[in-house]
Amino acid sequence: MKFRTRNLGTIFDIGAHTGEDTEFYLEKGFSVVAVEANPEMCVRLEKRFTRFIKQKKLTIIQKAIVDNHSSAVSIYVNDNVDSWSSIYEDVAGKGIHAVRKINVESVTLEEVCAEYGVPYFLKVDIELADIMVARSLVNLVKKPRYCSFEIHSAEIIHVLHSAGYLRFQIRNQMLNGLLRKPEESNEGNNFWPAAMDGYHSGIFGLDLPETDWVSYSEILDLYEAYLVVSKYSELGHSWFDIHATTN
């Protein structure tokens, strides 16, 4: 396995869940700060990544990330589909599952950056609460070079642009299973998981196709096109991530 030192730094995995993305980043050689609100998921992360925690390559923050600090917030845990758990009750249950409410400590992106530094890459997937983290980027003097969010409306594109992000890509997450290991990664080690599935956010940063980066105005048009295509095609159950870069 070839090891590349260029650009290795810290990645924030906001909404770490069971750690598929965390594993990807760690095995590629990055340090990771994983923020996860569900205490049961944090226990699983601690067991899964004991080696990296001992090596001080992984820090797990058992808190819900918010845009305005509060000592505690409520999250709604879906025991049937734990990846749906959210600070929003209707999002967690989606009208088909019962959920249970628990109180957890909270933290802001600014606070995490103050303690661990601004990350090279910021990945966010927190069940429709992503926009809160995007808004927090506006207040950061130094920004992550790359970031990705699950996108549910064009608002997040506007916010990222106002935060200083210049180029964008939309990735269809339903197609992650079609991704293949690159011959040589531009981001750390050439690690690839046994299966790149719906629990993975996929490739990021310099491994994204350079030709797919577009401007602010172009990404707004592309997003509208994606919505139309997903509504009237077999991609109707797709979900999308928006990637952004400051350069």
Backbone torsions as a table, in degrees:
resi	resn	phi	psi	omega
1	MET	NA	126.0	-179.3
2	LYS	-81.2	137.8	-179.6
3	PHE	-110.3	127.0	178.8
4	ARG	-113.1	134.4	-178.9
5	THR	-95.6	-13.4	-175.7
6	ARG	-63.2	128.6	172.9
7	ASN	71.5	4.8	178.3
8	LEU	-67.5	133.4	-178.3
9	GLY	-163.2	-137.9	-177.4
10	THR	-110.2	141.7	174.2
11	ILE	-120.1	134.7	171.5
12	PHE	-94.9	123.1	176.1
13	ASP	-105.6	93.8	-176.3
14	ILE	-91.3	112.1	-171.0
15	GLY	90.5	58.6	-171.3
16	ALA	-72.0	-24.7	179.3
17	HIS	54.5	-123.7	-177.4
18	THR	-93.3	1.2	168.6
19	GLY	98.0	16.4	178.9
20	GLU	-62.0	-46.1	177.7
21	ASP	-69.1	-40.5	178.5
22	THR	-55.8	-45.1	178.0
23	GLU	-60.3	-45.0	-179.0
24	PHE	-56.2	-48.1	-177.0
25	TYR	-69.7	-41.6	179.8
26	LEU	-64.2	-46.2	-177.8
27	GLU	-67.7	-22.2	176.1
28	LYS	-81.5	-7.4	173.9
29	GLY	107.3	2.0	179.8
30	PHE	-84.8	155.4	165.3
31	SER	-84.4	148.6	-174.9
32	VAL	-131.4	136.1	166.9
33	VAL	-110.2	111.4	-176.6
34	ALA	-101.9	121.6	178.1
35	VAL	-107.3	121.0	-177.0
36	GLU	-142.8	125.3	-175.0
37	ALA	-79.9	-31.1	-174.9
38	ASN	-78.1	113.5	-177.0
39	PRO	-60.6	-30.8	179.0
40	GLU	-67.3	-37.7	177.0
41	MET	-67.0	-35.4	-180.0
42	CYS	-65.3	-37.8	176.0
43	VAL	-61.5	-43.1	179.3
44	ARG	-64.9	-39.5	178.0
45	LEU	-63.4	-42.2	-179.9
46	GLU	-62.5	-40.8	179.0
47	LYS	-69.4	-40.1	-176.0
48	ARG	-70.5	-34.3	-171.2
49	PHE	-118.9	35.0	-180.0
50	THR	-53.8	-43.4	-177.8
51	ARG	-60.3	-44.4	-177.2
52	PHE	-72.7	-31.6	176.7
53	ILE	-66.1	-43.5	178.8
54	LYS	-63.6	-33.7	179.1
55	GLN	-80.0	-0.9	-178.2
56	LYS	60.6	30.6	174.9
57	LYS	-93.2	-18.2	-177.7
58	LEU	-130.5	131.1	171.5
59	THR	-119.7	129.3	178.6
60	ILE	-107.7	125.5	177.9
61	ILE	-109.5	111.9	-178.5
62	GLN	-88.6	77.9	-179.4
63	LYS	-151.9	160.8	173.3
64	ALA	-93.1	131.6	179.7
65	ILE	-85.9	134.3	-176.1
66	VAL	-134.4	167.3	179.5
67	ASP	-90.8	-27.5	175.3
68	ASN	-122.0	127.3	-171.6
69	HIS	-62.4	136.5	173.0
70	SER	-141.9	144.1	-176.4
71	SER	-64.7	-31.4	179.7
72	ALA	-151.3	149.0	175.9
73	VAL	-136.0	166.7	177.0
74	SER	-100.7	139.8	169.8
75	ILE	-123.2	155.1	-178.9
76	TYR	-113.0	117.4	-174.7
77	VAL	-97.3	127.1	176.0
78	ASN	-100.4	108.0	-177.1
79	ASP	-75.7	-16.3	177.2
80	ASN	-82.2	-43.6	177.8
81	VAL	-131.2	89.7	-171.5
82	ASP	-66.6	-19.9	178.1
83	SER	-71.1	-13.1	178.0
84	TRP	-87.4	-10.0	-177.5
85	SER	-53.6	140.8	-168.4
86	SER	-157.8	166.2	171.6
87	ILE	-77.7	-9.3	179.6
88	TYR	-106.4	122.6	-175.5
89	GLU	-62.2	-42.5	-177.4
90	ASP	-68.8	-31.2	177.6
91	VAL	-71.1	-40.7	-177.8
92	ALA	-65.9	-38.3	-177.8
93	GLY	-96.4	-25.0	-179.0
94	LYS	51.9	25.9	175.7
95	GLY	76.3	2.9	-176.8
96	ILE	-124.6	-15.6	-178.1
97	HIS	-126.5	146.4	171.2
98	ALA	-75.2	149.6	178.4
99	VAL	-130.9	161.5	175.5
100	ARG	-122.5	143.8	-175.4
101	LYS	-96.7	131.8	174.1
102	ILE	-134.0	152.4	177.3
103	ASN	-98.4	136.0	179.8
104	VAL	-135.2	161.2	174.8
105	GLU	-71.5	158.5	-179.1
106	SER	-123.2	164.0	178.4
107	VAL	-153.7	153.3	176.8
108	THR	-103.3	160.8	176.4
109	LEU	-60.3	-40.1	179.2
110	GLU	-58.8	-40.1	-179.6
111	GLU	-67.7	-40.4	179.2
112	VAL	-66.4	-41.0	178.7
113	CYS	-65.9	-37.5	179.5
114	ALA	-62.6	-34.9	-177.8
115	GLU	-87.1	-36.3	-172.7
116	TYR	-115.5	-0.9	-178.3
117	GLY	87.8	161.5	178.6
118	VAL	-75.2	128.0	-175.6
119	PRO	-75.1	159.8	172.0
120	TYR	-68.3	-42.3	-178.9
121	PHE	-134.0	135.9	178.4
122	LEU	-117.7	114.3	176.5
123	LYS	-107.4	128.9	-176.6
124	VAL	-130.1	127.2	174.4
125	ASP	-150.8	90.1	-173.9
126	ILE	-131.2	44.3	168.2
127	GLU	50.4	70.4	175.3
128	LEU	72.5	0.6	174.8
129	ALA	-97.6	5.2	-178.1
130	ASP	-55.8	-35.1	-176.0
131	ILE	-60.0	-30.1	179.0
132	MET	-62.9	-41.4	179.5
133	VAL	-70.0	-39.0	177.8
134	ALA	-59.7	-43.0	178.8
135	ARG	-62.6	-34.2	-179.8
136	SER	-65.5	-27.7	179.2
137	LEU	-62.4	-29.3	-179.3
138	VAL	-59.1	-34.6	-175.1
139	ASN	-86.5	-8.3	179.6
140	LEU	-81.9	129.4	177.3
141	VAL	-68.5	-47.9	174.9
142	LYS	-100.3	133.5	-176.1
143	LYS	-108.9	153.6	167.2
144	PRO	-59.2	140.1	-179.7
145	ARG	-63.6	-39.7	178.8
146	TYR	-126.9	149.1	173.9
147	CYS	-149.8	157.7	174.6
148	SER	-142.7	144.5	-179.5
149	PHE	-138.6	146.8	167.2
150	GLU	-70.2	131.2	-172.7
151	ILE	-106.9	130.7	-179.6
152	HIS	-123.6	-9.2	176.6
153	SER	-162.3	164.7	-179.7
154	ALA	-69.5	-13.0	-178.7
155	GLU	-56.3	-39.0	-177.2
156	ILE	-66.1	-31.1	175.8
157	ILE	-66.1	-45.5	178.9
158	HIS	-60.3	-43.0	-178.6
159	VAL	-65.8	-44.4	179.5
160	LEU	-62.5	-38.4	177.8
161	HIS	-64.8	-41.7	178.9
162	SER	-67.4	-23.3	177.7
163	ALA	-80.9	-7.2	176.2
164	GLY	109.3	9.6	178.0
165	TYR	-83.8	136.0	-168.1
166	LEU	-107.8	-32.8	-177.7
167	ARG	-129.0	153.4	-168.6
168	PHE	-142.9	155.6	170.5
169	GLN	-140.7	146.3	171.0
170	ILE	-110.7	131.7	-179.8
171	ARG	-117.8	130.6	176.2
172	ASN	-81.6	108.5	-174.1
173	GLN	-70.2	-21.7	178.0
174	MET	-66.1	-19.9	-177.2
175	LEU	-95.4	7.2	-179.3
176	ASN	-57.5	-32.3	-179.6
177	GLY	-64.4	-16.2	179.1
178	LEU	-89.3	-9.7	179.4
179	LEU	-66.6	143.8	178.6
180	ARG	-122.2	148.7	-179.2
181	LYS	-58.4	127.1	178.6
182	PRO	-70.6	154.1	178.3
183	GLU	-61.2	-36.3	178.4
184	GLU	-149.3	121.6	-179.3
185	SER	-80.4	144.7	173.3
186	ASN	-90.5	-2.7	-179.3
187	GLU	-123.5	90.0	175.4
188	GLY	72.1	-151.7	-179.3
189	ASN	-64.2	157.2	-179.1
190	ASN	-86.1	43.6	-179.5
191	PHE	-75.2	146.8	175.2
192	TRP	-143.5	132.3	-178.7
193	PRO	-68.0	161.6	179.6
194	ALA	-59.1	-35.0	176.8
195	ALA	-146.0	126.5	175.4
196	MET	-94.8	101.8	-172.8
197	ASP	-121.8	-161.4	-175.3
198	GLY	-66.8	-14.6	177.2
199	TYR	-88.9	-1.1	177.5
200	HIS	-102.2	144.6	173.5
201	SER	-86.4	-14.7	174.1
202	GLY	91.2	-163.0	-177.1
203	ILE	-70.3	164.4	-175.2
204	PHE	-154.3	169.3	171.7
205	GLY	55.7	-128.4	-175.6
206	LEU	-70.2	-12.4	177.0
207	ASP	-84.6	-11.4	174.7
208	LEU	-71.2	145.6	-179.4
209	PRO	-59.3	124.4	-178.5
210	GLU	-60.0	-34.7	-177.2
211	THR	-72.1	-12.1	-178.4
212	ASP	-89.7	-7.7	177.7
213	TRP	-73.3	132.1	-179.3
214	VAL	-133.8	169.7	-177.1
215	SER	-78.3	173.9	178.5
216	TYR	-57.6	-49.6	-178.3
217	SER	-66.6	-36.7	-179.6
218	GLU	-69.1	-37.6	-177.8
219	ILE	-69.8	-30.9	176.3
220	LEU	-63.4	-42.5	177.7
221	ASP	-66.7	-41.0	179.9
222	LEU	-63.9	-39.9	-178.9
223	TYR	-63.5	-42.6	177.0
224	GLU	-61.6	-38.8	179.0
225	ALA	-66.3	-41.0	177.8
226	TYR	-61.0	-39.5	179.8
227	LEU	-63.2	-41.8	179.4
228	VAL	-65.7	-46.5	-178.2
229	VAL	-62.5	-42.8	-177.7
230	SER	-70.1	-26.4	-179.9
231	LYS	-76.9	-35.7	-172.5
232	TYR	-114.7	28.6	179.7
233	SER	-146.4	-174.9	178.8
234	GLU	-69.6	-6.8	178.6
235	LEU	-87.1	16.2	-174.9
236	GLY	-59.0	-23.9	179.6
237	HIS	-101.8	18.1	179.6
238	SER	-73.8	158.4	167.4
239	TRP	-135.6	152.9	-168.0
240	PHE	-126.0	146.5	170.9
241	ASP	-110.6	143.8	173.3
242	ILE	-105.9	125.6	175.1
243	HIS	-104.8	145.3	-180.0
244	ALA	-142.0	151.4	177.8
245	THR	-137.5	152.0	-179.6
246	THR	-83.7	-6.2	-177.9
247	ASN	-127.1	NA	NA
